[in-house]
Amino acid sequence: ATMTSQVAKLQRASLVDPVRLEVSSKYQTVSTLKASYLFVPAKHKDVYFAYVMSELAGNSAIVFTHTCATTQRLALLLRALGFGAVPLHGQLSQPMRLSALNKFKAGERSVLLATDVASRGLDIPSVDAVVNYDVPVNSKDYIHRVGRTARAGRAGRAITIVTQYDVE
């Protein structure tokens, strides 16, 4: 509840050692972001991922994963399906990372598959969508990931793929 001045006065007058709890809205998404999730069986995750990517065809997208291996595997999958996909992760050399990033920024590749190495500090002005292939570990990582789209007043989409193993 919101603490009005009258409630604060009542609190001081009647409570002994009150505890005040404030919830911060420090981590928020922008209003131009359309965020959604897709709940899928884990054994069909790649099939649903391919479907999501086909729906986003013609748009630029960053796909986030937890591991370098998953990033590489999905890049191969998307290339086999005809997508211009390029991986970006910590096991690539710096020149290879820069090359991948530059190809994506220049529009030579429409999909950038990345670990969280790309969720912070990169200014890629026109990303249409973010796909969380793997659910981020915490809310702060989610905000950083989806913050790659819907920048500078532009609209953007964020789709998170959730399996039964992501839900507690």
Secondary structure as UniProt FT lines:
FT   HELIX           5..14
FT   TURN            31..32
FT   STRAND          33..39
FT   HELIX           42..44
FT   HELIX           45..55
FT   TURN            56..58
FT   STRAND          61..64
FT   HELIX           68..80
FT   TURN            81..82
FT   STRAND          85..88
FT   TURN            90..91
FT   HELIX           94..105
FT   TURN            106..107
FT   STRAND          111..114
FT   HELIX           116..118
FT   STRAND          129..132
FT   HELIX           139..146
FT   TURN            147..148
FT   TURN            152..153
FT   STRAND          156..162
FT   HELIX           164..166
//
